[in-house]
Amino acid sequence: MITTAEALQSLKPNAEWVLRGDELEWLDSEQTEPTALELSNEVTRLQAEYDSQEYARNRKKEYDQLNQFEMQFNDDRDGTTTWVDKINEIKARYPK
């Protein structure tokens, strides 16, 4: 879940502010404080971006469990397609 703090960091990366619970205290005299609507829209945008990458996070989790270099070496040596088959299986399980 994307937080207000993450939205603030995204909108105003160098701004000075403090968030106490749900209360925002704007300390920056150089930048204007974002409106509640701007913050809400940024939370929504960041959450949609995060959600759209779920397949990639799931794939990476499974890719990391494979010993891919050894699989590739063995496939090259043995004339098999174990590595390609496993990668395609993971991609099919978590499509874009």
N, C-alpha and C positions, 0 to 999 in steps of 0.2 A: 504494500500500500504506500503510495507516494504521500509524503507529508508536506505540510505548509513550509517547513524549513527547507526542504528540497526545492520546492517551487520558488521560494525567495532566493535561494542560491542560484537557481537557473535564470531567474529574471534579472537579478541585481547581484552578480557574482562578487563584486568588491564592496558592497554596501555594508554599513555598520548597523546592526539591529540586535534586539534581544527578544526572544519568544518565551513568555512565561505562561505555560499552559496554552490557552487559546489567545492570550493577549500579546499583541505585537507592539513593541516599543521601538520606534524608528529613531535611530541615533545619527543617521547620516545627513550632513548638511549639503553634500554635493549632489546627491541623487534624490529624486522624488520617491516617496513611498508608493508602492503599487496599490491599486484599489483592491477591494475584496473580490470584485469580478475578475480582475486581471489574475489574482492569485488562484481563484477557483478555476479559471480557464487553463492556467499553467499546470495545476494539479491534474486536471483532466487530460491535457495533452501529454504530460509525462507518463501518466498511468497507461494511456493508450499505446504509447511508444514501448513501454515496458512489457505490456501484455502481448504486443505484436511479436516480441522476441522470445516467447515461451518455448517455441519449437527449438530454437537455437540453444537455449539453456538445457533443455531435455536431451538434445543430441550430444552436447558437450559432455554432460554427465556420463553418458554411455560410452562416448569415444574415449574418455579418460580412463575407463576401465579396461580398454583393449591394450594389448601389447602390439601396437600397430607396426613398428619397425620389424619385429620378429615375424609377424604375420606376412608382411610384404616380402621379407627375405625368404621365408618358407615357400610362399607362393611362387616366387621367382625360381627357387631351387627345384621345387616339385612340379611346376607347371600347373598349379591349382589356382583357384580364384577365391579362396577363403576370405581374404581381407575385403575384396570388392563386394562379395556377397554379404558380409556382415555390415559394411557401411551402407549398402543399399537397403538392407533390412531395417537398420536404424532410421534412415531417411524416410522409409515407407511408414514406419511407426509414428514419426513426428514430421508430417509434411509442412511445407511453408504455408 
